[in-house]
Amino acid sequence: MSESRNCWLYELRDGHNIVYYGISCDPNRREPEHFGKRFSHMNIISVGLTRSSALNRERDEIQRYQYQHGGIPPKYNRNKYY
C-alpha cells in the first residue's frame, strides 16, 4: 500500500527574504504555531507529498538556500545544516 500524499512543503518569508522551510500535513494549523518567528507570510511551495518526499524536498531546499548564501541556512533553520 502506498503512502498518503498529505504533506506540503512551505516557506516562511519576511518580505522577500526566506526565513524558514518546513513541512506540514495541515499548513493552516501550522502557520500560527510559528509564534515568536518574525515573518510576513507563508507560501505552500509543493503539491501534496508523502512525508518522506516532503522531508527530502525540505532538505533539498535548505541545501539550495545554503549554497546560494555562503553556507548559511535560512534564519529559523539554523539547526538544520546539511
PyMOL Python script that loads the backbone (N, CA, C, O; Angstrom):
from pymol import cmd

cmd.read_pdbstr("""\
ATOM      1  N   MET A   1       0.845  -1.183   0.000  1.00  0.00           N
ATOM      2  CA  MET A   1       0.000   0.000   0.000  1.00  0.00           C
ATOM      3  C   MET A   1       0.888   1.244   0.000  1.00  0.00           C
ATOM      4  O   MET A   1       1.871   1.299   0.740  1.00  0.00           O
ATOM      5  N   SER A   2       0.565   2.212  -0.796  1.00  0.00           N
ATOM      6  CA  SER A   2       1.402   3.407  -0.899  1.00  0.00           C
ATOM      7  C   SER A   2       1.066   4.411   0.203  1.00  0.00           C
ATOM      8  O   SER A   2      -0.031   4.418   0.762  1.00  0.00           O
ATOM      9  N   GLU A   3       2.062   5.260   0.490  1.00  0.00           N
ATOM     10  CA  GLU A   3       1.879   6.312   1.495  1.00  0.00           C
ATOM     11  C   GLU A   3       0.906   7.371   0.987  1.00  0.00           C
ATOM     12  O   GLU A   3       0.786   7.598  -0.217  1.00  0.00           O
ATOM     13  N   SER A   4       0.219   8.011   1.920  1.00  0.00           N
ATOM     14  CA  SER A   4      -0.677   9.115   1.572  1.00  0.00           C
ATOM     15  C   SER A   4       0.141  10.347   1.206  1.00  0.00           C
ATOM     16  O   SER A   4       1.197  10.603   1.785  1.00  0.00           O
ATOM     17  N   ARG A   5      -0.349  11.084   0.264  1.00  0.00           N
ATOM     18  CA  ARG A   5       0.282  12.345  -0.140  1.00  0.00           C
ATOM     19  C   ARG A   5      -0.438  13.484   0.566  1.00  0.00           C
ATOM     20  O   ARG A   5      -1.186  14.246  -0.047  1.00  0.00           O
ATOM     21  N   ASN A   6      -0.195  13.583   1.864  1.00  0.00           N
ATOM     22  CA  ASN A   6      -0.931  14.561   2.662  1.00  0.00           C
ATOM     23  C   ASN A   6      -0.018  15.542   3.395  1.00  0.00           C
ATOM     24  O   ASN A   6      -0.423  16.133   4.396  1.00  0.00           O
ATOM     25  N   CYS A   7       1.206  15.717   2.907  1.00  0.00           N
ATOM     26  CA  CYS A   7       2.145  16.690   3.489  1.00  0.00           C
ATOM     27  C   CYS A   7       2.513  17.717   2.424  1.00  0.00           C
ATOM     28  O   CYS A   7       2.546  17.419   1.230  1.00  0.00           O
ATOM     29  N   TRP A   8       2.784  18.921   2.883  1.00  0.00           N
ATOM     30  CA  TRP A   8       3.171  20.002   1.985  1.00  0.00           C
ATOM     31  C   TRP A   8       4.440  20.656   2.489  1.00  0.00           C
ATOM     32  O   TRP A   8       4.672  20.746   3.695  1.00  0.00           O
ATOM     33  N   LEU A   9       5.249  21.105   1.566  1.00  0.00           N
ATOM     34  CA  LEU A   9       6.443  21.876   1.869  1.00  0.00           C
ATOM     35  C   LEU A   9       6.044  23.344   1.819  1.00  0.00           C
ATOM     36  O   LEU A   9       5.338  23.772   0.906  1.00  0.00           O
ATOM     37  N   TYR A  10       6.496  24.112   2.802  1.00  0.00           N
ATOM     38  CA  TYR A  10       6.171  25.530   2.827  1.00  0.00           C
ATOM     39  C   TYR A  10       7.391  26.352   3.192  1.00  0.00           C
ATOM     40  O   TYR A  10       8.371  25.835   3.727  1.00  0.00           O
ATOM     41  N   GLU A  11       7.316  27.626   2.898  1.00  0.00           N
ATOM     42  CA  GLU A  11       8.360  28.562   3.290  1.00  0.00           C
ATOM     43  C   GLU A  11       7.711  29.719   4.021  1.00  0.00           C
ATOM     44  O   GLU A  11       6.586  30.116   3.716  1.00  0.00           O
ATOM     45  N   LEU A  12       8.435  30.255   4.991  1.00  0.00           N
ATOM     46  CA  LEU A  12       8.034  31.490   5.647  1.00  0.00           C
ATOM     47  C   LEU A  12       8.927  32.577   5.089  1.00  0.00           C
ATOM     48  O   LEU A  12      10.134  32.387   4.938  1.00  0.00           O
ATOM     49  N   ARG A  13       8.330  33.717   4.784  1.00  0.00           N
ATOM     50  CA  ARG A  13       9.076  34.849   4.251  1.00  0.00           C
ATOM     51  C   ARG A  13       8.846  36.070   5.115  1.00  0.00           C
ATOM     52  O   ARG A  13       7.766  36.275   5.670  1.00  0.00           O
ATOM     53  N   ASP A  14       9.879  36.864   5.213  1.00  0.00           N
ATOM     54  CA  ASP A  14       9.785  38.177   5.829  1.00  0.00           C
ATOM     55  C   ASP A  14      10.049  39.153   4.695  1.00  0.00           C
ATOM     56  O   ASP A  14      11.200  39.424   4.354  1.00  0.00           O
ATOM     57  N   GLY A  15       8.992  39.672   4.119  1.00  0.00           N
ATOM     58  CA  GLY A  15       9.129  40.457   2.891  1.00  0.00           C
ATOM     59  C   GLY A  15       9.541  39.521   1.766  1.00  0.00           C
ATOM     60  O   GLY A  15       8.849  38.544   1.481  1.00  0.00           O
ATOM     61  N   HIS A  16      10.665  39.817   1.129  1.00  0.00           N
ATOM     62  CA  HIS A  16      11.159  38.966   0.041  1.00  0.00           C
ATOM     63  C   HIS A  16      12.153  37.919   0.525  1.00  0.00           C
ATOM     64  O   HIS A  16      12.588  37.081  -0.265  1.00  0.00           O
ATOM     65  N   ASN A  17      12.520  37.945   1.788  1.00  0.00           N
ATOM     66  CA  ASN A  17      13.535  37.033   2.318  1.00  0.00           C
ATOM     67  C   ASN A  17      12.913  35.768   2.885  1.00  0.00           C
ATOM     68  O   ASN A  17      11.967  35.827   3.671  1.00  0.00           O
ATOM     69  N   ILE A  18      13.452  34.626   2.482  1.00  0.00           N
ATOM     70  CA  ILE A  18      13.032  33.346   3.048  1.00  0.00           C
ATOM     71  C   ILE A  18      13.681  33.221   4.419  1.00  0.00           C
ATOM     72  O   ILE A  18      14.893  33.389   4.554  1.00  0.00           O
ATOM     73  N   VAL A  19      12.875  32.927   5.436  1.00  0.00           N
ATOM     74  CA  VAL A  19      13.414  32.790   6.793  1.00  0.00           C
ATOM     75  C   VAL A  19      13.240  31.376   7.346  1.00  0.00           C
ATOM     76  O   VAL A  19      13.792  31.062   8.400  1.00  0.00           O
ATOM     77  N   TYR A  20      12.472  30.504   6.648  1.00  0.00           N
ATOM     78  CA  TYR A  20      12.245  29.156   7.166  1.00  0.00           C
ATOM     79  C   TYR A  20      11.649  28.279   6.082  1.00  0.00           C
ATOM     80  O   TYR A  20      10.818  28.726   5.291  1.00  0.00           O
ATOM     81  N   TYR A  21      12.084  27.012   6.051  1.00  0.00           N
ATOM     82  CA  TYR A  21      11.443  25.969   5.253  1.00  0.00           C
ATOM     83  C   TYR A  21      10.921  24.930   6.217  1.00  0.00           C
ATOM     84  O   TYR A  21      11.587  24.605   7.200  1.00  0.00           O
ATOM     85  N   GLY A  22       9.740  24.404   5.951  1.00  0.00           N
ATOM     86  CA  GLY A  22       9.180  23.373   6.797  1.00  0.00           C
ATOM     87  C   GLY A  22       8.181  22.527   6.035  1.00  0.00           C
ATOM     88  O   GLY A  22       7.846  22.815   4.886  1.00  0.00           O
ATOM     89  N   ILE A  23       7.707  21.467   6.700  1.00  0.00           N
ATOM     90  CA  ILE A  23       6.673  20.622   6.129  1.00  0.00           C
ATOM     91  C   ILE A  23       5.534  20.522   7.131  1.00  0.00           C
ATOM     92  O   ILE A  23       5.732  20.672   8.337  1.00  0.00           O
ATOM     93  N   SER A  24       4.342  20.267   6.616  1.00  0.00           N
ATOM     94  CA  SER A  24       3.185  20.108   7.484  1.00  0.00           C
ATOM     95  C   SER A  24       2.101  19.330   6.755  1.00  0.00           C
ATOM     96  O   SER A  24       1.960  19.425   5.536  1.00  0.00           O
ATOM     97  N   CYS A  25       1.345  18.566   7.514  1.00  0.00           N
ATOM     98  CA  CYS A  25       0.165  17.886   6.972  1.00  0.00           C
ATOM     99  C   CYS A  25      -1.064  18.779   7.116  1.00  0.00           C
ATOM    100  O   CYS A  25      -2.129  18.463   6.585  1.00  0.00           O
ATOM    101  N   ASP A  26      -0.920  19.889   7.830  1.00  0.00           N
ATOM    102  CA  ASP A  26      -2.015  20.853   7.997  1.00  0.00           C
ATOM    103  C   ASP A  26      -1.427  22.261   8.070  1.00  0.00           C
ATOM    104  O   ASP A  26      -1.298  22.826   9.156  1.00  0.00           O
ATOM    105  N   PRO A  27      -1.070  22.829   6.913  1.00  0.00           N
ATOM    106  CA  PRO A  27      -0.423  24.151   6.906  1.00  0.00           C
ATOM    107  C   PRO A  27      -1.244  25.246   7.585  1.00  0.00           C
ATOM    108  O   PRO A  27      -0.669  26.138   8.209  1.00  0.00           O
ATOM    109  N   ASN A  28      -2.569  25.200   7.481  1.00  0.00           N
ATOM    110  CA  ASN A  28      -3.401  26.221   8.124  1.00  0.00           C
ATOM    111  C   ASN A  28      -3.274  26.182   9.645  1.00  0.00           C
ATOM    112  O   ASN A  28      -3.312  27.221  10.303  1.00  0.00           O
ATOM    113  N   ARG A  29      -3.125  24.998  10.189  1.00  0.00           N
ATOM    114  CA  ARG A  29      -2.912  24.853  11.628  1.00  0.00           C
ATOM    115  C   ARG A  29      -1.482  25.240  11.992  1.00  0.00           C
ATOM    116  O   ARG A  29      -1.248  25.841  13.040  1.00  0.00           O
ATOM    117  N   ARG A  30      -0.536  24.900  11.138  1.00  0.00           N
ATOM    118  CA  ARG A  30       0.885  25.081  11.437  1.00  0.00           C
ATOM    119  C   ARG A  30       1.307  26.551  11.466  1.00  0.00           C
ATOM    120  O   ARG A  30       2.136  26.939  12.289  1.00  0.00           O
ATOM    121  N   GLU A  31       0.754  27.358  10.589  1.00  0.00           N
ATOM    122  CA  GLU A  31       1.198  28.753  10.483  1.00  0.00           C
ATOM    123  C   GLU A  31       1.171  29.490  11.826  1.00  0.00           C
ATOM    124  O   GLU A  31       2.180  30.095  12.189  1.00  0.00           O
ATOM    125  N   PRO A  32       0.068  29.468  12.578  1.00  0.00           N
ATOM    126  CA  PRO A  32       0.071  30.200  13.858  1.00  0.00           C
ATOM    127  C   PRO A  32       0.978  29.574  14.917  1.00  0.00           C
ATOM    128  O   PRO A  32       1.283  30.223  15.917  1.00  0.00           O
ATOM    129  N   GLU A  33       1.412  28.338  14.721  1.00  0.00           N
ATOM    130  CA  GLU A  33       2.318  27.699  15.667  1.00  0.00           C
ATOM    131  C   GLU A  33       3.728  28.275  15.597  1.00  0.00           C
ATOM    132  O   GLU A  33       4.561  27.970  16.451  1.00  0.00           O
ATOM    133  N   HIS A  34       4.002  29.092  14.607  1.00  0.00           N
ATOM    134  CA  HIS A  34       5.317  29.728  14.476  1.00  0.00           C
ATOM    135  C   HIS A  34       5.386  31.022  15.285  1.00  0.00           C
ATOM    136  O   HIS A  34       6.076  31.967  14.904  1.00  0.00           O
ATOM    137  N   PHE A  35       4.684  31.053  16.374  1.00  0.00           N
ATOM    138  CA  PHE A  35       4.683  32.207  17.266  1.00  0.00           C
ATOM    139  C   PHE A  35       6.120  32.515  17.688  1.00  0.00           C
ATOM    140  O   PHE A  35       6.865  31.610  18.065  1.00  0.00           O
ATOM    141  N   GLY A  36       6.501  33.764  17.626  1.00  0.00           N
ATOM    142  CA  GLY A  36       7.854  34.167  18.008  1.00  0.00           C
ATOM    143  C   GLY A  36       8.793  34.320  16.830  1.00  0.00           C
ATOM    144  O   GLY A  36       9.837  34.961  16.948  1.00  0.00           O
ATOM    145  N   LYS A  37       8.432  33.734  15.685  1.00  0.00           N
ATOM    146  CA  LYS A  37       9.238  33.925  14.484  1.00  0.00           C
ATOM    147  C   LYS A  37       8.705  35.147  13.752  1.00  0.00           C
ATOM    148  O   LYS A  37       7.494  35.331  13.625  1.00  0.00           O
ATOM    149  N   ARG A  38       9.611  35.969  13.278  1.00  0.00           N
ATOM    150  CA  ARG A  38       9.197  37.156  12.527  1.00  0.00           C
ATOM    151  C   ARG A  38       9.091  36.787  11.053  1.00  0.00           C
ATOM    152  O   ARG A  38      10.092  36.478  10.406  1.00  0.00           O
ATOM    153  N   PHE A  39       7.854  36.824  10.523  1.00  0.00           N
ATOM    154  CA  PHE A  39       7.632  36.565   9.109  1.00  0.00           C
ATOM    155  C   PHE A  39       6.364  37.281   8.667  1.00  0.00           C
ATOM    156  O   PHE A  39       5.466  37.535   9.470  1.00  0.00           O
ATOM    157  N   SER A  40       6.306  37.599   7.384  1.00  0.00           N
ATOM    158  CA  SER A  40       5.146  38.330   6.869  1.00  0.00           C
ATOM    159  C   SER A  40       4.115  37.414   6.227  1.00  0.00           C
ATOM    160  O   SER A  40       2.923  37.720   6.242  1.00  0.00           O
ATOM    161  N   HIS A  41       4.559  36.288   5.660  1.00  0.00           N
ATOM    162  CA  HIS A  41       3.608  35.375   5.050  1.00  0.00           C
ATOM    163  C   HIS A  41       4.196  33.976   4.862  1.00  0.00           C
ATOM    164  O   HIS A  41       5.406  33.761   4.922  1.00  0.00           O
ATOM    165  N   MET A  42       3.283  33.048   4.635  1.00  0.00           N
ATOM    166  CA  MET A  42       3.629  31.648   4.415  1.00  0.00           C
ATOM    167  C   MET A  42       3.210  31.272   2.998  1.00  0.00           C
ATOM    168  O   MET A  42       2.101  31.589   2.570  1.00  0.00           O
ATOM    169  N   ASN A  43       4.100  30.594   2.270  1.00  0.00           N
ATOM    170  CA  ASN A  43       3.793  30.102   0.924  1.00  0.00           C
ATOM    171  C   ASN A  43       3.891  28.588   0.914  1.00  0.00           C
ATOM    172  O   ASN A  43       4.880  28.025   1.383  1.00  0.00           O
ATOM    173  N   ILE A  44       2.877  27.927   0.384  1.00  0.00           N
ATOM    174  CA  ILE A  44       2.949  26.486   0.141  1.00  0.00           C
ATOM    175  C   ILE A  44       3.693  26.344  -1.187  1.00  0.00           C
ATOM    176  O   ILE A  44       3.280  26.913  -2.198  1.00  0.00           O
ATOM    177  N   ILE A  45       4.795  25.580  -1.182  1.00  0.00           N
ATOM    178  CA  ILE A  45       5.632  25.523  -2.390  1.00  0.00           C
ATOM    179  C   ILE A  45       5.693  24.130  -3.005  1.00  0.00           C
ATOM    180  O   ILE A  45       6.590  23.840  -3.796  1.00  0.00           O
ATOM    181  N   SER A  46       4.738  23.262  -2.644  1.00  0.00           N
ATOM    182  CA  SER A  46       4.697  21.929  -3.251  1.00  0.00           C
ATOM    183  C   SER A  46       3.252  21.487  -3.412  1.00  0.00           C
ATOM    184  O   SER A  46       2.332  22.083  -2.854  1.00  0.00           O
ATOM    185  N   VAL A  47       3.083  20.451  -4.174  1.00  0.00           N
ATOM    186  CA  VAL A  47       1.807  19.738  -4.226  1.00  0.00           C
ATOM    187  C   VAL A  47       1.800  18.780  -3.040  1.00  0.00           C
ATOM    188  O   VAL A  47       2.783  18.720  -2.301  1.00  0.00           O
ATOM    189  N   GLY A  48       0.725  18.032  -2.839  1.00  0.00           N
ATOM    190  CA  GLY A  48       0.693  17.035  -1.776  1.00  0.00           C
ATOM    191  C   GLY A  48       1.794  15.995  -1.976  1.00  0.00           C
ATOM    192  O   GLY A  48       1.956  15.443  -3.064  1.00  0.00           O
ATOM    193  N   LEU A  49       2.538  15.742  -0.918  1.00  0.00           N
ATOM    194  CA  LEU A  49       3.671  14.805  -0.968  1.00  0.00           C
ATOM    195  C   LEU A  49       3.554  13.781   0.143  1.00  0.00           C
ATOM    196  O   LEU A  49       2.862  14.009   1.135  1.00  0.00           O
ATOM    197  N   THR A  50       4.229  12.650  -0.022  1.00  0.00           N
ATOM    198  CA  THR A  50       4.352  11.724   1.089  1.00  0.00           C
ATOM    199  C   THR A  50       5.279  12.374   2.118  1.00  0.00           C
ATOM    200  O   THR A  50       6.042  13.280   1.781  1.00  0.00           O
ATOM    201  N   ARG A  51       5.216  11.921   3.353  1.00  0.00           N
ATOM    202  CA  ARG A  51       6.066  12.510   4.398  1.00  0.00           C
ATOM    203  C   ARG A  51       7.543  12.377   4.031  1.00  0.00           C
ATOM    204  O   ARG A  51       8.306  13.330   4.191  1.00  0.00           O
ATOM    205  N   SER A  52       7.948  11.223   3.548  1.00  0.00           N
ATOM    206  CA  SER A  52       9.363  11.033   3.202  1.00  0.00           C
ATOM    207  C   SER A  52       9.780  11.940   2.045  1.00  0.00           C
ATOM    208  O   SER A  52      10.884  12.486   2.057  1.00  0.00           O
ATOM    209  N   SER A  53       8.920  12.103   1.058  1.00  0.00           N
ATOM    210  CA  SER A  53       9.235  13.016  -0.052  1.00  0.00           C
ATOM    211  C   SER A  53       9.311  14.459   0.430  1.00  0.00           C
ATOM    212  O   SER A  53      10.179  15.219   0.001  1.00  0.00           O
ATOM    213  N   ALA A  54       8.389  14.836   1.331  1.00  0.00           N
ATOM    214  CA  ALA A  54       8.397  16.199   1.866  1.00  0.00           C
ATOM    215  C   ALA A  54       9.679  16.466   2.642  1.00  0.00           C
ATOM    216  O   ALA A  54      10.268  17.539   2.513  1.00  0.00           O
ATOM    217  N   LEU A  55      10.115  15.505   3.445  1.00  0.00           N
ATOM    218  CA  LEU A  55      11.370  15.673   4.196  1.00  0.00           C
ATOM    219  C   LEU A  55      12.556  15.819   3.256  1.00  0.00           C
ATOM    220  O   LEU A  55      13.441  16.640   3.494  1.00  0.00           O
ATOM    221  N   ASN A  56      12.580  15.027   2.190  1.00  0.00           N
ATOM    222  CA  ASN A  56      13.663  15.132   1.205  1.00  0.00           C
ATOM    223  C   ASN A  56      13.644  16.481   0.495  1.00  0.00           C
ATOM    224  O   ASN A  56      14.693  17.095   0.302  1.00  0.00           O
ATOM    225  N   ARG A  57      12.471  16.939   0.110  1.00  0.00           N
ATOM    226  CA  ARG A  57      12.365  18.241  -0.552  1.00  0.00           C
ATOM    227  C   ARG A  57      12.768  19.373   0.387  1.00  0.00           C
ATOM    228  O   ARG A  57      13.421  20.328  -0.032  1.00  0.00           O
ATOM    229  N   GLU A  58      12.375  19.266   1.669  1.00  0.00           N
ATOM    230  CA  GLU A  58      12.775  20.285   2.649  1.00  0.00           C
ATOM    231  C   GLU A  58      14.302  20.354   2.737  1.00  0.00           C
ATOM    232  O   GLU A  58      14.885  21.438   2.702  1.00  0.00           O
ATOM    233  N   ARG A  59      14.938  19.191   2.850  1.00  0.00           N
ATOM    234  CA  ARG A  59      16.400  19.135   2.898  1.00  0.00           C
ATOM    235  C   ARG A  59      17.011  19.764   1.647  1.00  0.00           C
ATOM    236  O   ARG A  59      17.957  20.545   1.740  1.00  0.00           O
ATOM    237  N   ASP A  60      16.470  19.423   0.483  1.00  0.00           N
ATOM    238  CA  ASP A  60      16.992  19.962  -0.774  1.00  0.00           C
ATOM    239  C   ASP A  60      16.863  21.483  -0.834  1.00  0.00           C
ATOM    240  O   ASP A  60      17.785  22.165  -1.281  1.00  0.00           O
ATOM    241  N   GLU A  61      15.725  22.018  -0.386  1.00  0.00           N
ATOM    242  CA  GLU A  61      15.525  23.473  -0.409  1.00  0.00           C
ATOM    243  C   GLU A  61      16.487  24.176   0.546  1.00  0.00           C
ATOM    244  O   GLU A  61      17.032  25.230   0.217  1.00  0.00           O
ATOM    245  N   ILE A  62      16.697  23.597   1.725  1.00  0.00           N
ATOM    246  CA  ILE A  62      17.635  24.197   2.685  1.00  0.00           C
ATOM    247  C   ILE A  62      19.051  24.144   2.120  1.00  0.00           C
ATOM    248  O   ILE A  62      19.802  25.112   2.243  1.00  0.00           O
ATOM    249  N   GLN A  63      19.422  23.023   1.503  1.00  0.00           N
ATOM    250  CA  GLN A  63      20.749  22.907   0.890  1.00  0.00           C
ATOM    251  C   GLN A  63      20.927  23.933  -0.232  1.00  0.00           C
ATOM    252  O   GLN A  63      21.978  24.565  -0.336  1.00  0.00           O
ATOM    253  N   ARG A  64      19.911  24.096  -1.059  1.00  0.00           N
ATOM    254  CA  ARG A  64      19.993  25.068  -2.154  1.00  0.00           C
ATOM    255  C   ARG A  64      20.151  26.476  -1.591  1.00  0.00           C
ATOM    256  O   ARG A  64      20.954  27.263  -2.092  1.00  0.00           O
ATOM    257  N   TYR A  65      19.389  26.789  -0.556  1.00  0.00           N
ATOM    258  CA  TYR A  65      19.485  28.102   0.082  1.00  0.00           C
ATOM    259  C   TYR A  65      20.905  28.315   0.618  1.00  0.00           C
ATOM    260  O   TYR A  65      21.502  29.372   0.416  1.00  0.00           O
ATOM    261  N   GLN A  66      21.438  27.293   1.306  1.00  0.00           N
ATOM    262  CA  GLN A  66      22.794  27.404   1.857  1.00  0.00           C
ATOM    263  C   GLN A  66      23.813  27.625   0.749  1.00  0.00           C
ATOM    264  O   GLN A  66      24.720  28.444   0.894  1.00  0.00           O
ATOM    265  N   TYR A  67      23.673  26.910  -0.344  1.00  0.00           N
ATOM    266  CA  TYR A  67      24.595  27.059  -1.460  1.00  0.00           C
ATOM    267  C   TYR A  67      24.578  28.487  -1.996  1.00  0.00           C
ATOM    268  O   TYR A  67      25.619  29.040  -2.350  1.00  0.00           O
ATOM    269  N   GLN A  68      23.395  29.072  -2.050  1.00  0.00           N
ATOM    270  CA  GLN A  68      23.244  30.420  -2.594  1.00  0.00           C
ATOM    271  C   GLN A  68      23.602  31.510  -1.591  1.00  0.00           C
ATOM    272  O   GLN A  68      23.746  32.672  -1.974  1.00  0.00           O
ATOM    273  N   HIS A  69      23.751  31.158  -0.307  1.00  0.00           N
ATOM    274  CA  HIS A  69      24.003  32.156   0.732  1.00  0.00           C
ATOM    275  C   HIS A  69      25.258  31.840   1.557  1.00  0.00           C
ATOM    276  O   HIS A  69      25.284  32.053   2.769  1.00  0.00           O
ATOM    277  N   GLY A  70      26.280  31.337   0.893  1.00  0.00           N
ATOM    278  CA  GLY A  70      27.569  31.132   1.541  1.00  0.00           C
ATOM    279  C   GLY A  70      27.564  30.124   2.677  1.00  0.00           C
ATOM    280  O   GLY A  70      28.324  30.267   3.635  1.00  0.00           O
ATOM    281  N   GLY A  71      26.715  29.103   2.581  1.00  0.00           N
ATOM    282  CA  GLY A  71      26.689  28.045   3.579  1.00  0.00           C
ATOM    283  C   GLY A  71      25.759  28.304   4.759  1.00  0.00           C
ATOM    284  O   GLY A  71      25.645  27.464   5.651  1.00  0.00           O
ATOM    285  N   ILE A  72      25.101  29.448   4.773  1.00  0.00           N
ATOM    286  CA  ILE A  72      24.227  29.804   5.890  1.00  0.00           C
ATOM    287  C   ILE A  72      22.791  29.390   5.560  1.00  0.00           C
ATOM    288  O   ILE A  72      22.281  29.756   4.501  1.00  0.00           O
ATOM    289  N   PRO A  73      22.125  28.634   6.444  1.00  0.00           N
ATOM    290  CA  PRO A  73      20.735  28.238   6.197  1.00  0.00           C
ATOM    291  C   PRO A  73      19.780  29.401   6.491  1.00  0.00           C
ATOM    292  O   PRO A  73      20.204  30.426   7.024  1.00  0.00           O
ATOM    293  N   PRO A  74      18.495  29.250   6.150  1.00  0.00           N
ATOM    294  CA  PRO A  74      17.531  30.293   6.494  1.00  0.00           C
ATOM    295  C   PRO A  74      17.542  30.587   7.996  1.00  0.00           C
ATOM    296  O   PRO A  74      17.891  29.725   8.803  1.00  0.00           O
ATOM    297  N   LYS A  75      17.165  31.783   8.353  1.00  0.00           N
ATOM    298  CA  LYS A  75      17.247  32.291   9.722  1.00  0.00           C
ATOM    299  C   LYS A  75      16.731  31.308  10.776  1.00  0.00           C
ATOM    300  O   LYS A  75      17.387  31.105  11.798  1.00  0.00           O
ATOM    301  N   TYR A  76      15.583  30.704  10.547  1.00  0.00           N
ATOM    302  CA  TYR A  76      14.989  29.826  11.555  1.00  0.00           C
ATOM    303  C   TYR A  76      15.241  28.345  11.293  1.00  0.00           C
ATOM    304  O   TYR A  76      14.664  27.498  11.976  1.00  0.00           O
ATOM    305  N   ASN A  77      16.076  28.017  10.333  1.00  0.00           N
ATOM    306  CA  ASN A  77      16.516  26.641  10.102  1.00  0.00           C
ATOM    307  C   ASN A  77      17.958  26.465  10.530  1.00  0.00           C
ATOM    308  O   ASN A  77      18.642  25.578  10.019  1.00  0.00           O
ATOM    309  N   ARG A  78      18.441  27.280  11.452  1.00  0.00           N
ATOM    310  CA  ARG A  78      19.855  27.267  11.850  1.00  0.00           C
ATOM    311  C   ARG A  78      20.328  25.908  12.357  1.00  0.00           C
ATOM    312  O   ARG A  78      21.508  25.587  12.222  1.00  0.00           O
ATOM    313  N   ASN A  79      19.446  25.111  12.929  1.00  0.00           N
ATOM    314  CA  ASN A  79      19.866  23.806  13.442  1.00  0.00           C
ATOM    315  C   ASN A  79      19.809  22.725  12.372  1.00  0.00           C
ATOM    316  O   ASN A  79      20.013  21.550  12.674  1.00  0.00           O
ATOM    317  N   LYS A  80      19.535  23.103  11.128  1.00  0.00           N
ATOM    318  CA  LYS A  80      19.422  22.110  10.054  1.00  0.00           C
ATOM    319  C   LYS A  80      20.503  22.332   8.999  1.00  0.00           C
ATOM    320  O   LYS A  80      20.200  22.768   7.888  1.00  0.00           O
ATOM    321  N   TYR A  81      21.734  22.043   9.327  1.00  0.00           N
ATOM    322  CA  TYR A  81      22.816  22.117   8.360  1.00  0.00           C
ATOM    323  C   TYR A  81      22.880  20.781   7.622  1.00  0.00           C
ATOM    324  O   TYR A  81      22.817  19.720   8.244  1.00  0.00           O
ATOM    325  N   TYR A  82      23.006  20.835   6.299  1.00  0.00           N
ATOM    326  CA  TYR A  82      23.075  19.617   5.511  1.00  0.00           C
ATOM    327  C   TYR A  82      24.359  19.595   4.715  1.00  0.00           C
ATOM    328  O   TYR A  82      24.612  18.642   3.977  1.00  0.00           O
TER     329      TYR A  82
END
""", "prot")
cmd.dss("prot")
cmd.show_as("cartoon", "prot")
cmd.util.cbc("prot")
cmd.orient("prot")
